[in-house]
Amino acid sequence: NQPTHIQPATVEAVEHGGPHKLKGYRKSTSGSSNALKLLTEFVPPAVAVRASGWGSYSSGIYTACQKTGNVNHGVQLVAYWSTYWIIKNSWGTRWGSGGYMRISMKNDCFITKYGGYIGVLDL
C-alpha cells in the first residue's frame, strides 16, 4: 500500500541535507498507529500526550497512562518496538531513562489519538 497519509513534502525534507528554514508542518492521520510508525521511519514526529503521572517514571515499559482527560504535554516519538513506543521528553536526562520513556502501545497516553507532526523545511 502507498502511504497516502504522509504528504510528499515530508519525504523531500528528509532527503535534502543542509540548514533550511521551517516553512510549516505536516500531520499524519489521527488515531493510526501504522501512520505514526511509517512517519517515524522518516523523521521523529512531535506528538501530544497525556503526561499526568509521568514524574516518577524511571525505567521499564510504562502502562499506567490515564485513559481519560486531555492531552497536556508534547514529546518527540523517536522509535517503536513491537509492543511499545519510545519517546524523548524535554524534562532533561535525569528524568526517565536518560530523558527517554517506553510506553505500551496498548495504553499509549493518547500518542496515536491526534497523529504526529513534523516540520517541513524550505528547500
HELIX and SHEET records of a PDB file:
HELIX    1   1 PRO A    8  GLU A   15  1                                   8    
HELIX    2   2 SER A   33  PHE A   42  1                                  10    
HELIX    3   3 TRP A   54  SER A   56  5                                   3    
SHEET    1   A 7 LYS A  21  LYS A  27  0                                        
SHEET    2   A 7 GLY A 116  ASP A 122 -1                                        
SHEET    3   A 7 ALA A  46  VAL A  49 -1                                        
SHEET    4   A 7 HIS A  73  TYR A  80 -1                                        
SHEET    5   A 7 TYR A  84  LYS A  88 -1                                        
SHEET    6   A 7 TYR A 100  SER A 104 -1                                        
SHEET    7   A 7 ILE A  61  TYR A  62  1                                        
END                                                                             
